[in-house]
């Protein structure tokens, strides 16, 4: 996954300092897991429904977490 973001602001040049980041797959999983864990149950369901196709959501048991 590649993302582009501003990381600072150059006051002299009056513009943002930007980078393009290639995020490794193992880091992607950690970032998403941390993000989802910060949501409550209702927020998680809303986020999943808005961002993940239903065919990619598979019910599991609590023991499988």
PyMOL Python script that loads the backbone (N, CA, C, O; Angstrom):
from pymol import cmd

cmd.read_pdbstr("""\
ATOM      1  N   UNK A   1       0.849  -1.167   0.000  1.00  0.00           N
ATOM      2  CA  UNK A   1       0.000   0.000   0.000  1.00  0.00           C
ATOM      3  C   UNK A   1       0.897   1.233   0.000  1.00  0.00           C
ATOM      4  O   UNK A   1       1.884   1.304   0.732  1.00  0.00           O
ATOM      5  N   UNK A   2       0.541   2.176  -0.815  1.00  0.00           N
ATOM      6  CA  UNK A   2       1.283   3.440  -0.875  1.00  0.00           C
ATOM      7  C   UNK A   2       0.341   4.560  -0.459  1.00  0.00           C
ATOM      8  O   UNK A   2      -0.780   4.658  -0.956  1.00  0.00           O
ATOM      9  N   UNK A   3       0.808   5.406   0.463  1.00  0.00           N
ATOM     10  CA  UNK A   3       0.018   6.573   0.856  1.00  0.00           C
ATOM     11  C   UNK A   3       0.887   7.815   0.732  1.00  0.00           C
ATOM     12  O   UNK A   3       2.111   7.753   0.845  1.00  0.00           O
ATOM     13  N   UNK A   4       0.241   8.923   0.502  1.00  0.00           N
ATOM     14  CA  UNK A   4       0.920  10.214   0.416  1.00  0.00           C
ATOM     15  C   UNK A   4       0.364  11.095   1.516  1.00  0.00           C
ATOM     16  O   UNK A   4      -0.848  11.159   1.718  1.00  0.00           O
ATOM     17  N   UNK A   5       1.264  11.784   2.236  1.00  0.00           N
ATOM     18  CA  UNK A   5       0.809  12.622   3.336  1.00  0.00           C
ATOM     19  C   UNK A   5       1.788  13.767   3.588  1.00  0.00           C
ATOM     20  O   UNK A   5       2.968  13.685   3.248  1.00  0.00           O
ATOM     21  N   UNK A   6       1.271  14.826   4.189  1.00  0.00           N
ATOM     22  CA  UNK A   6       2.124  15.934   4.625  1.00  0.00           C
ATOM     23  C   UNK A   6       2.684  15.585   6.000  1.00  0.00           C
ATOM     24  O   UNK A   6       1.972  15.045   6.847  1.00  0.00           O
ATOM     25  N   UNK A   7       3.963  15.896   6.221  1.00  0.00           N
ATOM     26  CA  UNK A   7       4.593  15.580   7.500  1.00  0.00           C
ATOM     27  C   UNK A   7       5.103  16.821   8.229  1.00  0.00           C
ATOM     28  O   UNK A   7       5.506  16.740   9.390  1.00  0.00           O
ATOM     29  N   UNK A   8       5.084  17.951   7.558  1.00  0.00           N
ATOM     30  CA  UNK A   8       5.584  19.181   8.177  1.00  0.00           C
ATOM     31  C   UNK A   8       5.143  20.360   7.318  1.00  0.00           C
ATOM     32  O   UNK A   8       4.517  20.197   6.271  1.00  0.00           O
ATOM     33  N   UNK A   9       5.487  21.546   7.794  1.00  0.00           N
ATOM     34  CA  UNK A   9       5.183  22.757   7.029  1.00  0.00           C
ATOM     35  C   UNK A   9       6.438  23.620   6.981  1.00  0.00           C
ATOM     36  O   UNK A   9       6.997  23.973   8.019  1.00  0.00           O
ATOM     37  N   UNK A  10       6.875  23.956   5.775  1.00  0.00           N
ATOM     38  CA  UNK A  10       8.050  24.792   5.572  1.00  0.00           C
ATOM     39  C   UNK A  10       7.588  26.252   5.583  1.00  0.00           C
ATOM     40  O   UNK A  10       6.990  26.731   4.619  1.00  0.00           O
ATOM     41  N   UNK A  11       7.871  26.947   6.678  1.00  0.00           N
ATOM     42  CA  UNK A  11       7.405  28.334   6.819  1.00  0.00           C
ATOM     43  C   UNK A  11       8.079  29.276   5.825  1.00  0.00           C
ATOM     44  O   UNK A  11       7.463  30.226   5.342  1.00  0.00           O
ATOM     45  N   UNK A  12       9.339  29.007   5.526  1.00  0.00           N
ATOM     46  CA  UNK A  12      10.061  29.867   4.579  1.00  0.00           C
ATOM     47  C   UNK A  12       9.448  29.741   3.185  1.00  0.00           C
ATOM     48  O   UNK A  12       9.163  30.742   2.528  1.00  0.00           O
ATOM     49  N   UNK A  13       9.253  28.513   2.748  1.00  0.00           N
ATOM     50  CA  UNK A  13       8.683  28.267   1.420  1.00  0.00           C
ATOM     51  C   UNK A  13       7.157  28.398   1.391  1.00  0.00           C
ATOM     52  O   UNK A  13       6.554  28.463   0.320  1.00  0.00           O
ATOM     53  N   UNK A  14       6.537  28.437   2.579  1.00  0.00           N
ATOM     54  CA  UNK A  14       5.085  28.538   2.696  1.00  0.00           C
ATOM     55  C   UNK A  14       4.372  27.387   1.976  1.00  0.00           C
ATOM     56  O   UNK A  14       3.423  27.590   1.218  1.00  0.00           O
ATOM     57  N   UNK A  15       4.870  26.160   2.245  1.00  0.00           N
ATOM     58  CA  UNK A  15       4.210  24.991   1.676  1.00  0.00           C
ATOM     59  C   UNK A  15       4.483  23.770   2.548  1.00  0.00           C
ATOM     60  O   UNK A  15       5.430  23.739   3.333  1.00  0.00           O
ATOM     61  N   UNK A  16       3.626  22.767   2.385  1.00  0.00           N
ATOM     62  CA  UNK A  16       3.774  21.539   3.156  1.00  0.00           C
ATOM     63  C   UNK A  16       4.945  20.709   2.639  1.00  0.00           C
ATOM     64  O   UNK A  16       5.248  20.705   1.446  1.00  0.00           O
ATOM     65  N   UNK A  17       5.591  20.012   3.559  1.00  0.00           N
ATOM     66  CA  UNK A  17       6.617  19.034   3.215  1.00  0.00           C
ATOM     67  C   UNK A  17       5.880  17.693   3.147  1.00  0.00           C
ATOM     68  O   UNK A  17       5.250  17.275   4.118  1.00  0.00           O
ATOM     69  N   UNK A  18       5.965  17.029   2.004  1.00  0.00           N
ATOM     70  CA  UNK A  18       5.164  15.824   1.783  1.00  0.00           C
ATOM     71  C   UNK A  18       6.051  14.618   1.504  1.00  0.00           C
ATOM     72  O   UNK A  18       7.180  14.748   1.031  1.00  0.00           O
ATOM     73  N   UNK A  19       5.510  13.437   1.810  1.00  0.00           N
ATOM     74  CA  UNK A  19       6.219  12.192   1.536  1.00  0.00           C
ATOM     75  C   UNK A  19       5.254  11.174   0.950  1.00  0.00           C
ATOM     76  O   UNK A  19       4.041  11.247   1.147  1.00  0.00           O
ATOM     77  N   UNK A  20       5.831  10.222   0.222  1.00  0.00           N
ATOM     78  CA  UNK A  20       5.102   9.056  -0.248  1.00  0.00           C
ATOM     79  C   UNK A  20       5.677   7.876   0.515  1.00  0.00           C
ATOM     80  O   UNK A  20       6.889   7.656   0.514  1.00  0.00           O
ATOM     81  N   UNK A  21       4.794   7.109   1.173  1.00  0.00           N
ATOM     82  CA  UNK A  21       5.225   6.017   2.033  1.00  0.00           C
ATOM     83  C   UNK A  21       4.717   4.697   1.473  1.00  0.00           C
ATOM     84  O   UNK A  21       3.537   4.561   1.151  1.00  0.00           O
ATOM     85  N   UNK A  22       5.613   3.729   1.359  1.00  0.00           N
ATOM     86  CA  UNK A  22       5.217   2.368   1.030  1.00  0.00           C
ATOM     87  C   UNK A  22       5.101   1.613   2.346  1.00  0.00           C
ATOM     88  O   UNK A  22       6.101   1.369   3.021  1.00  0.00           O
ATOM     89  N   UNK A  23       3.880   1.245   2.706  1.00  0.00           N
ATOM     90  CA  UNK A  23       3.616   0.604   3.992  1.00  0.00           C
ATOM     91  C   UNK A  23       3.660  -0.914   3.807  1.00  0.00           C
ATOM     92  O   UNK A  23       2.873  -1.463   3.035  1.00  0.00           O
ATOM     93  N   UNK A  24       4.571  -1.599   4.507  1.00  0.00           N
ATOM     94  CA  UNK A  24       4.638  -3.059   4.387  1.00  0.00           C
ATOM     95  C   UNK A  24       3.357  -3.735   4.883  1.00  0.00           C
ATOM     96  O   UNK A  24       2.662  -3.195   5.744  1.00  0.00           O
ATOM     97  N   UNK A  25       3.047  -4.904   4.345  1.00  0.00           N
ATOM     98  CA  UNK A  25       1.810  -5.616   4.694  1.00  0.00           C
ATOM     99  C   UNK A  25       1.678  -5.876   6.195  1.00  0.00           C
ATOM    100  O   UNK A  25       0.589  -5.727   6.749  1.00  0.00           O
ATOM    101  N   UNK A  26       2.765  -6.262   6.857  1.00  0.00           N
ATOM    102  CA  UNK A  26       2.673  -6.546   8.291  1.00  0.00           C
ATOM    103  C   UNK A  26       2.335  -5.285   9.090  1.00  0.00           C
ATOM    104  O   UNK A  26       1.676  -5.370  10.126  1.00  0.00           O
ATOM    105  N   UNK A  27       2.772  -4.137   8.628  1.00  0.00           N
ATOM    106  CA  UNK A  27       2.448  -2.872   9.293  1.00  0.00           C
ATOM    107  C   UNK A  27       0.998  -2.479   9.005  1.00  0.00           C
ATOM    108  O   UNK A  27       0.323  -1.929   9.875  1.00  0.00           O
ATOM    109  N   UNK A  28       0.519  -2.754   7.802  1.00  0.00           N
ATOM    110  CA  UNK A  28      -0.872  -2.455   7.450  1.00  0.00           C
ATOM    111  C   UNK A  28      -1.820  -3.143   8.420  1.00  0.00           C
ATOM    112  O   UNK A  28      -2.762  -2.527   8.918  1.00  0.00           O
ATOM    113  N   UNK A  29      -1.571  -4.419   8.687  1.00  0.00           N
ATOM    114  CA  UNK A  29      -2.435  -5.179   9.594  1.00  0.00           C
ATOM    115  C   UNK A  29      -2.425  -4.560  10.982  1.00  0.00           C
ATOM    116  O   UNK A  29      -3.484  -4.390  11.586  1.00  0.00           O
ATOM    117  N   UNK A  30      -1.247  -4.218  11.499  1.00  0.00           N
ATOM    118  CA  UNK A  30      -1.143  -3.618  12.832  1.00  0.00           C
ATOM    119  C   UNK A  30      -1.898  -2.291  12.919  1.00  0.00           C
ATOM    120  O   UNK A  30      -2.581  -2.023  13.907  1.00  0.00           O
ATOM    121  N   UNK A  31      -1.771  -1.469  11.886  1.00  0.00           N
ATOM    122  CA  UNK A  31      -2.432  -0.160  11.872  1.00  0.00           C
ATOM    123  C   UNK A  31      -3.951  -0.327  11.874  1.00  0.00           C
ATOM    124  O   UNK A  31      -4.650   0.339  12.637  1.00  0.00           O
ATOM    125  N   UNK A  32      -4.456  -1.210  11.026  1.00  0.00           N
ATOM    126  CA  UNK A  32      -5.908  -1.413  10.942  1.00  0.00           C
ATOM    127  C   UNK A  32      -6.434  -2.027  12.232  1.00  0.00           C
ATOM    128  O   UNK A  32      -7.490  -1.626  12.721  1.00  0.00           O
ATOM    129  N   UNK A  33      -5.711  -2.993  12.788  1.00  0.00           N
ATOM    130  CA  UNK A  33      -6.150  -3.633  14.029  1.00  0.00           C
ATOM    131  C   UNK A  33      -6.221  -2.612  15.158  1.00  0.00           C
ATOM    132  O   UNK A  33      -7.183  -2.603  15.926  1.00  0.00           O
ATOM    133  N   UNK A  34      -5.216  -1.756  15.265  1.00  0.00           N
ATOM    134  CA  UNK A  34      -5.196  -0.723  16.302  1.00  0.00           C
ATOM    135  C   UNK A  34      -6.359   0.256  16.109  1.00  0.00           C
ATOM    136  O   UNK A  34      -7.015   0.649  17.074  1.00  0.00           O
ATOM    137  N   UNK A  35      -6.605   0.644  14.856  1.00  0.00           N
ATOM    138  CA  UNK A  35      -7.700   1.561  14.553  1.00  0.00           C
ATOM    139  C   UNK A  35      -9.043   0.954  14.961  1.00  0.00           C
ATOM    140  O   UNK A  35      -9.843   1.604  15.634  1.00  0.00           O
ATOM    141  N   UNK A  36      -9.287  -0.292  14.551  1.00  0.00           N
ATOM    142  CA  UNK A  36     -10.556  -0.961  14.848  1.00  0.00           C
ATOM    143  C   UNK A  36     -10.724  -1.155  16.356  1.00  0.00           C
ATOM    144  O   UNK A  36     -11.822  -0.981  16.886  1.00  0.00           O
ATOM    145  N   UNK A  37      -9.648  -1.511  17.042  1.00  0.00           N
ATOM    146  CA  UNK A  37      -9.729  -1.726  18.494  1.00  0.00           C
ATOM    147  C   UNK A  37     -10.088  -0.453  19.253  1.00  0.00           C
ATOM    148  O   UNK A  37     -10.634  -0.521  20.354  1.00  0.00           O
ATOM    149  N   UNK A  38      -9.789   0.701  18.676  1.00  0.00           N
ATOM    150  CA  UNK A  38     -10.122   1.976  19.316  1.00  0.00           C
ATOM    151  C   UNK A  38     -11.598   2.357  19.152  1.00  0.00           C
ATOM    152  O   UNK A  38     -12.068   3.301  19.787  1.00  0.00           O
ATOM    153  N   UNK A  39     -12.324   1.633  18.308  1.00  0.00           N
ATOM    154  CA  UNK A  39     -13.744   1.907  18.086  1.00  0.00           C
ATOM    155  C   UNK A  39     -14.586   1.056  19.032  1.00  0.00           C
ATOM    156  O   UNK A  39     -14.166  -0.025  19.446  1.00  0.00           O
ATOM    157  N   UNK A  40     -15.782   1.552  19.371  1.00  0.00           N
ATOM    158  CA  UNK A  40     -16.695   0.696  20.139  1.00  0.00           C
ATOM    159  C   UNK A  40     -17.412  -0.230  19.147  1.00  0.00           C
ATOM    160  O   UNK A  40     -17.241  -0.091  17.936  1.00  0.00           O
ATOM    161  N   UNK A  41     -18.217  -1.175  19.661  1.00  0.00           N
ATOM    162  CA  UNK A  41     -18.852  -2.175  18.796  1.00  0.00           C
ATOM    163  C   UNK A  41     -19.669  -1.548  17.664  1.00  0.00           C
ATOM    164  O   UNK A  41     -19.548  -1.956  16.509  1.00  0.00           O
ATOM    165  N   UNK A  42     -20.495  -0.561  17.995  1.00  0.00           N
ATOM    166  CA  UNK A  42     -21.345   0.070  16.979  1.00  0.00           C
ATOM    167  C   UNK A  42     -20.499   0.760  15.907  1.00  0.00           C
ATOM    168  O   UNK A  42     -20.771   0.634  14.713  1.00  0.00           O
ATOM    169  N   UNK A  43     -19.470   1.491  16.347  1.00  0.00           N
ATOM    170  CA  UNK A  43     -18.587   2.175  15.395  1.00  0.00           C
ATOM    171  C   UNK A  43     -17.867   1.170  14.491  1.00  0.00           C
ATOM    172  O   UNK A  43     -17.675   1.428  13.303  1.00  0.00           O
ATOM    173  N   UNK A  44     -17.473   0.032  15.052  1.00  0.00           N
ATOM    174  CA  UNK A  44     -16.808  -1.001  14.254  1.00  0.00           C
ATOM    175  C   UNK A  44     -17.723  -1.491  13.139  1.00  0.00           C
ATOM    176  O   UNK A  44     -17.310  -1.608  11.985  1.00  0.00           O
ATOM    177  N   UNK A  45     -18.987  -1.776  13.505  1.00  0.00           N
ATOM    178  CA  UNK A  45     -19.928  -2.264  12.495  1.00  0.00           C
ATOM    179  C   UNK A  45     -20.169  -1.226  11.404  1.00  0.00           C
ATOM    180  O   UNK A  45     -20.227  -1.568  10.223  1.00  0.00           O
ATOM    181  N   UNK A  46     -20.307   0.028  11.789  1.00  0.00           N
ATOM    182  CA  UNK A  46     -20.508   1.095  10.804  1.00  0.00           C
ATOM    183  C   UNK A  46     -19.303   1.166   9.871  1.00  0.00           C
ATOM    184  O   UNK A  46     -19.463   1.214   8.651  1.00  0.00           O
ATOM    185  N   UNK A  47     -18.094   1.173  10.442  1.00  0.00           N
ATOM    186  CA  UNK A  47     -16.875   1.253   9.632  1.00  0.00           C
ATOM    187  C   UNK A  47     -16.773   0.061   8.680  1.00  0.00           C
ATOM    188  O   UNK A  47     -16.472   0.231   7.499  1.00  0.00           O
ATOM    189  N   UNK A  48     -17.023  -1.139   9.193  1.00  0.00           N
ATOM    190  CA  UNK A  48     -16.956  -2.338   8.359  1.00  0.00           C
ATOM    191  C   UNK A  48     -17.960  -2.241   7.215  1.00  0.00           C
ATOM    192  O   UNK A  48     -17.609  -2.499   6.063  1.00  0.00           O
ATOM    193  N   UNK A  49     -19.205  -1.872   7.517  1.00  0.00           N
ATOM    194  CA  UNK A  49     -20.239  -1.775   6.479  1.00  0.00           C
ATOM    195  C   UNK A  49     -19.926  -0.720   5.431  1.00  0.00           C
ATOM    196  O   UNK A  49     -20.294  -0.878   4.267  1.00  0.00           O
ATOM    197  N   UNK A  50     -19.257   0.346   5.825  1.00  0.00           N
ATOM    198  CA  UNK A  50     -18.936   1.427   4.884  1.00  0.00           C
ATOM    199  C   UNK A  50     -17.668   1.163   4.076  1.00  0.00           C
ATOM    200  O   UNK A  50     -17.477   1.763   3.019  1.00  0.00           O
ATOM    201  N   UNK A  51     -16.797   0.272   4.558  1.00  0.00           N
ATOM    202  CA  UNK A  51     -15.485   0.137   3.930  1.00  0.00           C
ATOM    203  C   UNK A  51     -15.107  -1.254   3.425  1.00  0.00           C
ATOM    204  O   UNK A  51     -14.145  -1.399   2.671  1.00  0.00           O
ATOM    205  N   UNK A  52     -15.844  -2.258   3.829  1.00  0.00           N
ATOM    206  CA  UNK A  52     -15.499  -3.631   3.450  1.00  0.00           C
ATOM    207  C   UNK A  52     -16.694  -4.283   2.757  1.00  0.00           C
ATOM    208  O   UNK A  52     -17.825  -4.171   3.230  1.00  0.00           O
ATOM    209  N   UNK A  53     -16.446  -4.959   1.642  1.00  0.00           N
ATOM    210  CA  UNK A  53     -17.533  -5.656   0.954  1.00  0.00           C
ATOM    211  C   UNK A  53     -18.044  -6.801   1.825  1.00  0.00           C
ATOM    212  O   UNK A  53     -17.266  -7.483   2.492  1.00  0.00           O
ATOM    213  N   UNK A  54     -19.337  -6.997   1.809  1.00  0.00           N
ATOM    214  CA  UNK A  54     -19.971  -8.006   2.660  1.00  0.00           C
ATOM    215  C   UNK A  54     -19.357  -9.390   2.468  1.00  0.00           C
ATOM    216  O   UNK A  54     -19.245 -10.155   3.426  1.00  0.00           O
ATOM    217  N   UNK A  55     -18.961  -9.715   1.245  1.00  0.00           N
ATOM    218  CA  UNK A  55     -18.388 -11.040   0.972  1.00  0.00           C
ATOM    219  C   UNK A  55     -17.037 -11.245   1.657  1.00  0.00           C
ATOM    220  O   UNK A  55     -16.563 -12.376   1.769  1.00  0.00           O
ATOM    221  N   UNK A  56     -16.424 -10.168   2.109  1.00  0.00           N
ATOM    222  CA  UNK A  56     -15.126 -10.251   2.793  1.00  0.00           C
ATOM    223  C   UNK A  56     -15.270 -10.308   4.310  1.00  0.00           C
ATOM    224  O   UNK A  56     -14.272 -10.410   5.023  1.00  0.00           O
ATOM    225  N   UNK A  57     -16.501 -10.243   4.807  1.00  0.00           N
ATOM    226  CA  UNK A  57     -16.759 -10.273   6.249  1.00  0.00           C
ATOM    227  C   UNK A  57     -17.294 -11.656   6.606  1.00  0.00           C
ATOM    228  O   UNK A  57     -18.395 -12.034   6.204  1.00  0.00           O
ATOM    229  N   UNK A  58     -16.497 -12.403   7.367  1.00  0.00           N
ATOM    230  CA  UNK A  58     -16.837 -13.784   7.709  1.00  0.00           C
ATOM    231  C   UNK A  58     -17.020 -13.891   9.221  1.00  0.00           C
ATOM    232  O   UNK A  58     -16.090 -13.613   9.979  1.00  0.00           O
ATOM    233  N   UNK A  59     -18.212 -14.291   9.665  1.00  0.00           N
ATOM    234  CA  UNK A  59     -18.429 -14.450  11.118  1.00  0.00           C
ATOM    235  C   UNK A  59     -17.509 -15.528  11.692  1.00  0.00           C
ATOM    236  O   UNK A  59     -17.316 -16.576  11.076  1.00  0.00           O
ATOM    237  N   UNK A  60     -16.945 -15.267  12.870  1.00  0.00           N
ATOM    238  CA  UNK A  60     -16.114 -16.241  13.586  1.00  0.00           C
ATOM    239  C   UNK A  60     -16.560 -16.273  15.048  1.00  0.00           C
ATOM    240  O   UNK A  60     -17.325 -15.415  15.489  1.00  0.00           O
ATOM    241  N   UNK A  61     -16.081 -17.255  15.784  1.00  0.00           N
ATOM    242  CA  UNK A  61     -16.423 -17.323  17.200  1.00  0.00           C
ATOM    243  C   UNK A  61     -15.438 -16.482  18.006  1.00  0.00           C
ATOM    244  O   UNK A  61     -14.369 -16.114  17.519  1.00  0.00           O
ATOM    245  N   UNK A  62     -15.818 -16.190  19.238  1.00  0.00           N
ATOM    246  CA  UNK A  62     -14.948 -15.438  20.125  1.00  0.00           C
ATOM    247  C   UNK A  62     -13.624 -16.168  20.347  1.00  0.00           C
ATOM    248  O   UNK A  62     -12.582 -15.531  20.502  1.00  0.00           O
ATOM    249  N   UNK A  63     -13.661 -17.489  20.361  1.00  0.00           N
ATOM    250  CA  UNK A  63     -12.438 -18.279  20.533  1.00  0.00           C
ATOM    251  C   UNK A  63     -11.466 -18.134  19.371  1.00  0.00           C
ATOM    252  O   UNK A  63     -10.265 -18.354  19.529  1.00  0.00           O
ATOM    253  N   UNK A  64     -11.982 -17.767  18.211  1.00  0.00           N
ATOM    254  CA  UNK A  64     -11.137 -17.613  17.021  1.00  0.00           C
ATOM    255  C   UNK A  64     -10.466 -16.250  16.927  1.00  0.00           C
ATOM    256  O   UNK A  64      -9.639 -16.029  16.043  1.00  0.00           O
ATOM    257  N   UNK A  65     -10.807 -15.342  17.819  1.00  0.00           N
ATOM    258  CA  UNK A  65     -10.199 -14.003  17.786  1.00  0.00           C
ATOM    259  C   UNK A  65      -8.712 -14.056  17.984  1.00  0.00           C
ATOM    260  O   UNK A  65      -8.052 -13.017  17.982  1.00  0.00           O
TER     261      UNK A  65
END
""", "prot")
cmd.dss("prot")
cmd.show_as("cartoon", "prot")
cmd.util.cbc("prot")
cmd.orient("prot")
